[in-house]
Amino acid sequence: MVLCYRVAVHGASLLPWKSTVSAGSGAPTGGFRLRRFHRRSGNNNQLQTTAKANFPPYGKDLPGGIPTGRFCNGRTPPDLIAEELGIKKMVPAYLDPNLTQQDLLTGVSFASGAARFDPQTSQNAAAISLGTQLEYLKAYKEKLRSIVGSERAAQIMSDSLHVVELYGLGARRIAFFGIPSIGCLPSQRTIAGGFTRNCNNLYNEAAQFLNSKLSHLLDSLSQTLPQSRVVYIDIYNPLLQIIQNPQISRSSSQPFLTNKKPSTFCFEVSDRGCCGTGVIEVVALCRNAGTCADTSNERTYKIIVRQVLQSYINRFL
């Protein structure tokens, strides 16, 4: 069983999703996200860009083995978060031509593969910049108003859970995912990890440094933005623990609201991806390159998602 790295981590995450509480129930009913990470849900399918995953082997473990544009063999963390919160099993792309009104009410994704903080980088990659994604969010709000009215739309936005600072647009629950251990990416091990392909400590230290700064900044925002819950979410350490100890991790079958001790998860490989040789191939290079017999990154995501929810969900309630 191989830990599928390529889609498990890449770059910094910028991922808003929304957890809307229905009147009197206390249960989440919707979600949307806006992010920068290689875990997109298919908005790039509509673009002329090389940053696509709408071809095999991506999606091989989804129903029918149909690739949806997710950089993954199956579902991604936002999908799993939505499922754990009782919203739905998969979060569709905002640009999906088959999007329904119910999809808008229960959550969509504005994410775009190869998008970065710097709009020029997004433009060079023919990706949807974060600025454009925010414009999509504004358009989403207008569509929401036309479906449920202004009051309900305002409640949905106010009760939303985000990964980027959208306070000015009505968000009050803001979650910011930190940067993972980018020095342990298979490609970075190959390029900068030496003959033995070790994790690159310099890259990991840079990620930790930025995460520390982000954590302090977000704590400060929590104190200055009225009625807000701004939370930094650490994914660096949970993922690194799996990388360093691939055979010992919490089982994905355990409920996330438990304190059970970690059990054997039986990953065998944590230094290569699941496509081609596993040491460098990504995106287009994975086309027809062959995959591992057991691609396990959705299971990896479940471990991380449940740890994240167990650690942080009470801070948003």
Contacts in CASP RR format, 6 or more apart in sequence:
PFRMAT RR
TARGET T0000
AUTHOR 0000-0000-0000
METHOD contacts of the structure
MODEL  1
MVLCYRVAVHGASLLPWKSTVSAGSGAPTGGFRLRRFHRRSGNNNQLQTT
AKANFPPYGKDLPGGIPTGRFCNGRTPPDLIAEELGIKKMVPAYLDPNLT
QQDLLTGVSFASGAARFDPQTSQNAAAISLGTQLEYLKAYKEKLRSIVGS
ERAAQIMSDSLHVVELYGLGARRIAFFGIPSIGCLPSQRTIAGGFTRNCN
NLYNEAAQFLNSKLSHLLDSLSQTLPQSRVVYIDIYNPLLQIIQNPQISR
SSSQPFLTNKKPSTFCFEVSDRGCCGTGVIEVVALCRNAGTCADTSNERT
YKIIVRQVLQSYINRFL
1 266 0 8 1.000
1 267 0 8 1.000
1 268 0 8 1.000
1 269 0 8 1.000
1 294 0 8 1.000
1 296 0 8 1.000
2 267 0 8 1.000
2 268 0 8 1.000
2 269 0 8 1.000
2 272 0 8 1.000
2 273 0 8 1.000
2 274 0 8 1.000
2 292 0 8 1.000
2 294 0 8 1.000
2 295 0 8 1.000
2 296 0 8 1.000
3 242 0 8 1.000
3 243 0 8 1.000
3 246 0 8 1.000
3 267 0 8 1.000
3 269 0 8 1.000
3 270 0 8 1.000
3 273 0 8 1.000
3 296 0 8 1.000
3 297 0 8 1.000
3 300 0 8 1.000
4 72 0 8 1.000
4 73 0 8 1.000
4 273 0 8 1.000
4 274 0 8 1.000
4 292 0 8 1.000
4 295 0 8 1.000
4 296 0 8 1.000
4 297 0 8 1.000
4 300 0 8 1.000
5 184 0 8 1.000
5 185 0 8 1.000
5 186 0 8 1.000
5 270 0 8 1.000
5 271 0 8 1.000
5 272 0 8 1.000
5 273 0 8 1.000
5 274 0 8 1.000
5 297 0 8 1.000
6 38 0 8 1.000
6 71 0 8 1.000
6 185 0 8 1.000
6 186 0 8 1.000
6 273 0 8 1.000
6 274 0 8 1.000
6 275 0 8 1.000
6 278 0 8 1.000
6 281 0 8 1.000
6 282 0 8 1.000
6 286 0 8 1.000
7 38 0 8 1.000
7 39 0 8 1.000
7 70 0 8 1.000
7 71 0 8 1.000
7 72 0 8 1.000
7 73 0 8 1.000
7 76 0 8 1.000
7 297 0 8 1.000
8 239 0 8 1.000
8 297 0 8 1.000
8 300 0 8 1.000
8 301 0 8 1.000
9 38 0 8 1.000
9 180 0 8 1.000
9 181 0 8 1.000
9 182 0 8 1.000
9 184 0 8 1.000
9 185 0 8 1.000
9 239 0 8 1.000
10 37 0 8 1.000
10 38 0 8 1.000
10 71 0 8 1.000
10 182 0 8 1.000
10 185 0 8 1.000
11 36 0 8 1.000
11 37 0 8 1.000
11 38 0 8 1.000
11 179 0 8 1.000
11 180 0 8 1.000
11 182 0 8 1.000
12 36 0 8 1.000
12 37 0 8 1.000
12 117 0 8 1.000
12 178 0 8 1.000
12 179 0 8 1.000
12 210 0 8 1.000
13 35 0 8 1.000
13 36 0 8 1.000
13 37 0 8 1.000
13 39 0 8 1.000
13 163 0 8 1.000
13 177 0 8 1.000
13 178 0 8 1.000
13 179 0 8 1.000
13 180 0 8 1.000
13 235 0 8 1.000
14 34 0 8 1.000
14 35 0 8 1.000
14 36 0 8 1.000
14 37 0 8 1.000
14 117 0 8 1.000
14 130 0 8 1.000
14 163 0 8 1.000
14 164 0 8 1.000
14 176 0 8 1.000
14 177 0 8 1.000
15 33 0 8 1.000
15 34 0 8 1.000
15 35 0 8 1.000
15 36 0 8 1.000
15 37 0 8 1.000
15 39 0 8 1.000
15 77 0 8 1.000
15 78 0 8 1.000
15 111 0 8 1.000
15 163 0 8 1.000
15 175 0 8 1.000
15 177 0 8 1.000
16 32 0 8 1.000
16 33 0 8 1.000
16 34 0 8 1.000
16 35 0 8 1.000
16 160 0 8 1.000
16 161 0 8 1.000
16 162 0 8 1.000
16 163 0 8 1.000
16 164 0 8 1.000
16 166 0 8 1.000
16 171 0 8 1.000
16 174 0 8 1.000
16 175 0 8 1.000
17 31 0 8 1.000
17 32 0 8 1.000
17 33 0 8 1.000
17 78 0 8 1.000
17 81 0 8 1.000
17 82 0 8 1.000
17 91 0 8 1.000
17 107 0 8 1.000
17 161 0 8 1.000
17 162 0 8 1.000
17 163 0 8 1.000
17 175 0 8 1.000
18 30 0 8 1.000
18 31 0 8 1.000
18 32 0 8 1.000
18 33 0 8 1.000
18 107 0 8 1.000
18 156 0 8 1.000
18 157 0 8 1.000
18 159 0 8 1.000
18 160 0 8 1.000
18 161 0 8 1.000
18 162 0 8 1.000
19 28 0 8 1.000
19 30 0 8 1.000
19 31 0 8 1.000
19 85 0 8 1.000
19 87 0 8 1.000
19 159 0 8 1.000
19 160 0 8 1.000
19 161 0 8 1.000
19 173 0 8 1.000
19 316 0 8 1.000
20 28 0 8 1.000
20 29 0 8 1.000
20 30 0 8 1.000
20 31 0 8 1.000
20 155 0 8 1.000
20 156 0 8 1.000
20 159 0 8 1.000
20 160 0 8 1.000
21 27 0 8 1.000
21 28 0 8 1.000
21 29 0 8 1.000
21 159 0 8 1.000
22 29 0 8 1.000
27 86 0 8 1.000
28 85 0 8 1.000
28 86 0 8 1.000
28 87 0 8 1.000
29 87 0 8 1.000
29 105 0 8 1.000
29 106 0 8 1.000
30 82 0 8 1.000
30 85 0 8 1.000
30 87 0 8 1.000
30 88 0 8 1.000
30 105 0 8 1.000
30 106 0 8 1.000
30 107 0 8 1.000
30 156 0 8 1.000
31 82 0 8 1.000
31 87 0 8 1.000
31 91 0 8 1.000
31 106 0 8 1.000
31 107 0 8 1.000
31 108 0 8 1.000
31 160 0 8 1.000
31 161 0 8 1.000
32 91 0 8 1.000
32 107 0 8 1.000
32 108 0 8 1.000
32 109 0 8 1.000
32 110 0 8 1.000
32 137 0 8 1.000
32 140 0 8 1.000
32 160 0 8 1.000
33 78 0 8 1.000
33 91 0 8 1.000
33 107 0 8 1.000
33 108 0 8 1.000
33 109 0 8 1.000
33 110 0 8 1.000
33 111 0 8 1.000
33 163 0 8 1.000
34 109 0 8 1.000
34 110 0 8 1.000
34 111 0 8 1.000
34 130 0 8 1.000
34 133 0 8 1.000
34 134 0 8 1.000
34 137 0 8 1.000
34 162 0 8 1.000
34 163 0 8 1.000
34 164 0 8 1.000
34 166 0 8 1.000
35 78 0 8 1.000
35 109 0 8 1.000
35 110 0 8 1.000
35 111 0 8 1.000
35 163 0 8 1.000
35 164 0 8 1.000
35 177 0 8 1.000
36 111 0 8 1.000
36 113 0 8 1.000
36 115 0 8 1.000
36 116 0 8 1.000
36 117 0 8 1.000
36 130 0 8 1.000
37 111 0 8 1.000
37 177 0 8 1.000
38 71 0 8 1.000
38 113 0 8 1.000
39 70 0 8 1.000
39 71 0 8 1.000
39 72 0 8 1.000
39 76 0 8 1.000
39 77 0 8 1.000
39 78 0 8 1.000
39 111 0 8 1.000
40 53 0 8 1.000
40 69 0 8 1.000
40 70 0 8 1.000
40 71 0 8 1.000
40 76 0 8 1.000
40 93 0 8 1.000
40 109 0 8 1.000
40 111 0 8 1.000
40 112 0 8 1.000
40 113 0 8 1.000
41 68 0 8 1.000
41 69 0 8 1.000
41 70 0 8 1.000
41 76 0 8 1.000
41 78 0 8 1.000
41 79 0 8 1.000
41 90 0 8 1.000
41 91 0 8 1.000
41 92 0 8 1.000
41 93 0 8 1.000
41 109 0 8 1.000
41 111 0 8 1.000
42 53 0 8 1.000
42 54 0 8 1.000
42 68 0 8 1.000
42 69 0 8 1.000
42 70 0 8 1.000
42 93 0 8 1.000
42 95 0 8 1.000
42 96 0 8 1.000
42 109 0 8 1.000
42 111 0 8 1.000
43 93 0 8 1.000
43 94 0 8 1.000
43 95 0 8 1.000
43 109 0 8 1.000
43 110 0 8 1.000
43 111 0 8 1.000
43 112 0 8 1.000
43 113 0 8 1.000
43 128 0 8 1.000
44 51 0 8 1.000
44 52 0 8 1.000
44 53 0 8 1.000
44 54 0 8 1.000
44 69 0 8 1.000
44 112 0 8 1.000
44 113 0 8 1.000
44 114 0 8 1.000
44 127 0 8 1.000
44 128 0 8 1.000
45 52 0 8 1.000
45 54 0 8 1.000
45 68 0 8 1.000
45 69 0 8 1.000
45 93 0 8 1.000
45 95 0 8 1.000
46 95 0 8 1.000
46 97 0 8 1.000
47 112 0 8 1.000
47 126 0 8 1.000
47 127 0 8 1.000
47 128 0 8 1.000
48 126 0 8 1.000
49 113 0 8 1.000
49 114 0 8 1.000
49 125 0 8 1.000
49 126 0 8 1.000
49 127 0 8 1.000
50 125 0 8 1.000
50 126 0 8 1.000
50 283 0 8 1.000
50 284 0 8 1.000
51 112 0 8 1.000
51 113 0 8 1.000
51 114 0 8 1.000
51 125 0 8 1.000
51 126 0 8 1.000
51 127 0 8 1.000
51 283 0 8 1.000
52 69 0 8 1.000
52 283 0 8 1.000
52 284 0 8 1.000
53 59 0 8 1.000
53 67 0 8 1.000
53 69 0 8 1.000
53 70 0 8 1.000
53 71 0 8 1.000
53 72 0 8 1.000
53 283 0 8 1.000
54 67 0 8 1.000
54 68 0 8 1.000
54 69 0 8 1.000
55 67 0 8 1.000
55 287 0 8 1.000
56 65 0 8 1.000
56 67 0 8 1.000
56 287 0 8 1.000
56 288 0 8 1.000
57 73 0 8 1.000
57 274 0 8 1.000
57 275 0 8 1.000
57 286 0 8 1.000
57 289 0 8 1.000
57 290 0 8 1.000
57 291 0 8 1.000
57 295 0 8 1.000
58 67 0 8 1.000
58 68 0 8 1.000
58 69 0 8 1.000
58 70 0 8 1.000
58 71 0 8 1.000
58 72 0 8 1.000
58 73 0 8 1.000
58 286 0 8 1.000
59 65 0 8 1.000
59 66 0 8 1.000
59 67 0 8 1.000
59 68 0 8 1.000
59 69 0 8 1.000
59 70 0 8 1.000
59 72 0 8 1.000
59 73 0 8 1.000
59 74 0 8 1.000
60 67 0 8 1.000
60 73 0 8 1.000
60 74 0 8 1.000
60 291 0 8 1.000
60 295 0 8 1.000
61 73 0 8 1.000
61 74 0 8 1.000
61 295 0 8 1.000
61 298 0 8 1.000
62 68 0 8 1.000
62 70 0 8 1.000
62 73 0 8 1.000
62 74 0 8 1.000
62 75 0 8 1.000
68 90 0 8 1.000
69 93 0 8 1.000
70 76 0 8 1.000
70 79 0 8 1.000
71 113 0 8 1.000
71 283 0 8 1.000
72 297 0 8 1.000
72 298 0 8 1.000
72 301 0 8 1.000
73 274 0 8 1.000
73 291 0 8 1.000
73 295 0 8 1.000
73 297 0 8 1.000
73 298 0 8 1.000
74 297 0 8 1.000
74 298 0 8 1.000
75 83 0 8 1.000
75 89 0 8 1.000
75 90 0 8 1.000
75 298 0 8 1.000
75 301 0 8 1.000
76 298 0 8 1.000
76 301 0 8 1.000
77 301 0 8 1.000
77 304 0 8 1.000
77 305 0 8 1.000
78 91 0 8 1.000
78 109 0 8 1.000
79 89 0 8 1.000
79 90 0 8 1.000
79 91 0 8 1.000
80 298 0 8 1.000
80 301 0 8 1.000
80 302 0 8 1.000
80 305 0 8 1.000
81 305 0 8 1.000
81 308 0 8 1.000
81 309 0 8 1.000
82 88 0 8 1.000
82 89 0 8 1.000
82 90 0 8 1.000
82 91 0 8 1.000
82 107 0 8 1.000
83 89 0 8 1.000
84 256 0 8 1.000
84 305 0 8 1.000
84 306 0 8 1.000
84 309 0 8 1.000
85 309 0 8 1.000
87 106 0 8 1.000
87 107 0 8 1.000
88 106 0 8 1.000
88 107 0 8 1.000
91 107 0 8 1.000
91 108 0 8 1.000
91 109 0 8 1.000
92 99 0 8 1.000
92 103 0 8 1.000
92 107 0 8 1.000
92 108 0 8 1.000
92 109 0 8 1.000
93 99 0 8 1.000
93 108 0 8 1.000
93 109 0 8 1.000
93 111 0 8 1.000
94 108 0 8 1.000
94 109 0 8 1.000
94 110 0 8 1.000
94 136 0 8 1.000
94 140 0 8 1.000
96 103 0 8 1.000
96 108 0 8 1.000
99 108 0 8 1.000
101 147 0 8 1.000
104 140 0 8 1.000
104 143 0 8 1.000
104 144 0 8 1.000
104 147 0 8 1.000
105 144 0 8 1.000
105 147 0 8 1.000
105 148 0 8 1.000
105 156 0 8 1.000
108 140 0 8 1.000
110 128 0 8 1.000
110 133 0 8 1.000
110 136 0 8 1.000
110 137 0 8 1.000
110 140 0 8 1.000
111 133 0 8 1.000
112 122 0 8 1.000
112 127 0 8 1.000
112 128 0 8 1.000
112 129 0 8 1.000
112 133 0 8 1.000
113 125 0 8 1.000
113 127 0 8 1.000
113 128 0 8 1.000
114 121 0 8 1.000
114 122 0 8 1.000
114 125 0 8 1.000
114 126 0 8 1.000
114 127 0 8 1.000
115 122 0 8 1.000
115 125 0 8 1.000
115 127 0 8 1.000
115 128 0 8 1.000
115 129 0 8 1.000
115 130 0 8 1.000
115 133 0 8 1.000
116 122 0 8 1.000
116 125 0 8 1.000
116 127 0 8 1.000
116 130 0 8 1.000
117 130 0 8 1.000
119 129 0 8 1.000
119 130 0 8 1.000
119 131 0 8 1.000
122 128 0 8 1.000
122 129 0 8 1.000
122 130 0 8 1.000
123 129 0 8 1.000
128 136 0 8 1.000
130 164 0 8 1.000
134 166 0 8 1.000
134 169 0 8 1.000
137 166 0 8 1.000
137 169 0 8 1.000
138 169 0 8 1.000
141 153 0 8 1.000
141 157 0 8 1.000
141 169 0 8 1.000
144 152 0 8 1.000
144 153 0 8 1.000
144 156 0 8 1.000
144 157 0 8 1.000
145 153 0 8 1.000
147 153 0 8 1.000
148 156 0 8 1.000
154 170 0 8 1.000
157 169 0 8 1.000
157 170 0 8 1.000
157 171 0 8 1.000
158 170 0 8 1.000
158 171 0 8 1.000
158 172 0 8 1.000
159 172 0 8 1.000
159 173 0 8 1.000
160 166 0 8 1.000
160 170 0 8 1.000
160 171 0 8 1.000
160 172 0 8 1.000
160 173 0 8 1.000
161 173 0 8 1.000
161 174 0 8 1.000
161 175 0 8 1.000
161 316 0 8 1.000
162 171 0 8 1.000
162 173 0 8 1.000
162 174 0 8 1.000
162 175 0 8 1.000
163 174 0 8 1.000
163 175 0 8 1.000
163 176 0 8 1.000
163 177 0 8 1.000
164 174 0 8 1.000
164 176 0 8 1.000
165 171 0 8 1.000
165 174 0 8 1.000
165 176 0 8 1.000
165 221 0 8 1.000
165 230 0 8 1.000
166 174 0 8 1.000
167 174 0 8 1.000
167 225 0 8 1.000
167 228 0 8 1.000
172 227 0 8 1.000
172 228 0 8 1.000
172 229 0 8 1.000
173 228 0 8 1.000
173 229 0 8 1.000
173 316 0 8 1.000
174 218 0 8 1.000
174 221 0 8 1.000
174 228 0 8 1.000
174 229 0 8 1.000
174 230 0 8 1.000
174 231 0 8 1.000
175 231 0 8 1.000
175 233 0 8 1.000
175 312 0 8 1.000
175 316 0 8 1.000
176 214 0 8 1.000
176 218 0 8 1.000
176 230 0 8 1.000
176 231 0 8 1.000
176 232 0 8 1.000
176 233 0 8 1.000
177 233 0 8 1.000
177 235 0 8 1.000
178 210 0 8 1.000
178 211 0 8 1.000
178 214 0 8 1.000
178 232 0 8 1.000
178 233 0 8 1.000
178 234 0 8 1.000
178 235 0 8 1.000
178 236 0 8 1.000
179 207 0 8 1.000
179 210 0 8 1.000
179 211 0 8 1.000
179 236 0 8 1.000
180 207 0 8 1.000
180 235 0 8 1.000
180 236 0 8 1.000
180 239 0 8 1.000
180 240 0 8 1.000
181 199 0 8 1.000
181 204 0 8 1.000
181 207 0 8 1.000
181 236 0 8 1.000
181 239 0 8 1.000
181 240 0 8 1.000
181 243 0 8 1.000
182 188 0 8 1.000
182 203 0 8 1.000
182 204 0 8 1.000
182 206 0 8 1.000
182 207 0 8 1.000
183 189 0 8 1.000
183 192 0 8 1.000
183 199 0 8 1.000
183 200 0 8 1.000
183 201 0 8 1.000
183 203 0 8 1.000
183 204 0 8 1.000
183 207 0 8 1.000
184 199 0 8 1.000
184 200 0 8 1.000
184 204 0 8 1.000
184 240 0 8 1.000
184 243 0 8 1.000
184 271 0 8 1.000
186 271 0 8 1.000
186 272 0 8 1.000
186 273 0 8 1.000
186 278 0 8 1.000
186 279 0 8 1.000
186 280 0 8 1.000
187 279 0 8 1.000
187 280 0 8 1.000
187 282 0 8 1.000
188 199 0 8 1.000
188 200 0 8 1.000
188 203 0 8 1.000
189 197 0 8 1.000
189 198 0 8 1.000
189 199 0 8 1.000
189 200 0 8 1.000
189 271 0 8 1.000
189 279 0 8 1.000
190 197 0 8 1.000
190 279 0 8 1.000
190 280 0 8 1.000
191 280 0 8 1.000
192 200 0 8 1.000
192 202 0 8 1.000
192 203 0 8 1.000
193 199 0 8 1.000
193 200 0 8 1.000
197 271 0 8 1.000
197 279 0 8 1.000
199 243 0 8 1.000
204 240 0 8 1.000
207 236 0 8 1.000
208 236 0 8 1.000
211 232 0 8 1.000
211 234 0 8 1.000
211 236 0 8 1.000
214 232 0 8 1.000
215 232 0 8 1.000
215 234 0 8 1.000
218 230 0 8 1.000
218 231 0 8 1.000
218 232 0 8 1.000
219 230 0 8 1.000
219 232 0 8 1.000
221 228 0 8 1.000
221 230 0 8 1.000
222 228 0 8 1.000
222 229 0 8 1.000
222 230 0 8 1.000
222 231 0 8 1.000
229 315 0 8 1.000
229 316 0 8 1.000
231 312 0 8 1.000
231 315 0 8 1.000
231 316 0 8 1.000
233 308 0 8 1.000
233 311 0 8 1.000
233 312 0 8 1.000
234 311 0 8 1.000
235 304 0 8 1.000
235 308 0 8 1.000
238 303 0 8 1.000
238 304 0 8 1.000
238 307 0 8 1.000
238 308 0 8 1.000
239 304 0 8 1.000
241 249 0 8 1.000
242 249 0 8 1.000
242 265 0 8 1.000
242 267 0 8 1.000
242 270 0 8 1.000
242 300 0 8 1.000
242 303 0 8 1.000
242 304 0 8 1.000
243 270 0 8 1.000
243 271 0 8 1.000
244 270 0 8 1.000
246 265 0 8 1.000
246 267 0 8 1.000
246 268 0 8 1.000
246 269 0 8 1.000
246 270 0 8 1.000
247 264 0 8 1.000
247 265 0 8 1.000
247 266 0 8 1.000
247 267 0 8 1.000
247 268 0 8 1.000
248 262 0 8 1.000
248 263 0 8 1.000
248 264 0 8 1.000
248 265 0 8 1.000
249 262 0 8 1.000
249 265 0 8 1.000
249 267 0 8 1.000
249 303 0 8 1.000
250 260 0 8 1.000
250 262 0 8 1.000
250 263 0 8 1.000
250 265 0 8 1.000
250 303 0 8 1.000
250 306 0 8 1.000
250 307 0 8 1.000
251 263 0 8 1.000
251 264 0 8 1.000
251 265 0 8 1.000
251 303 0 8 1.000
252 265 0 8 1.000
252 299 0 8 1.000
252 302 0 8 1.000
252 303 0 8 1.000
252 306 0 8 1.000
254 260 0 8 1.000
254 263 0 8 1.000
254 306 0 8 1.000
255 306 0 8 1.000
256 305 0 8 1.000
256 306 0 8 1.000
256 307 0 8 1.000
256 309 0 8 1.000
256 310 0 8 1.000
257 309 0 8 1.000
257 310 0 8 1.000
258 310 0 8 1.000
265 299 0 8 1.000
265 303 0 8 1.000
267 296 0 8 1.000
267 300 0 8 1.000
269 292 0 8 1.000
272 278 0 8 1.000
272 279 0 8 1.000
273 279 0 8 1.000
273 281 0 8 1.000
273 292 0 8 1.000
274 291 0 8 1.000
274 292 0 8 1.000
274 295 0 8 1.000
274 297 0 8 1.000
275 281 0 8 1.000
275 282 0 8 1.000
275 285 0 8 1.000
275 286 0 8 1.000
275 289 0 8 1.000
275 290 0 8 1.000
275 291 0 8 1.000
276 286 0 8 1.000
276 289 0 8 1.000
276 290 0 8 1.000
276 291 0 8 1.000
281 289 0 8 1.000
END
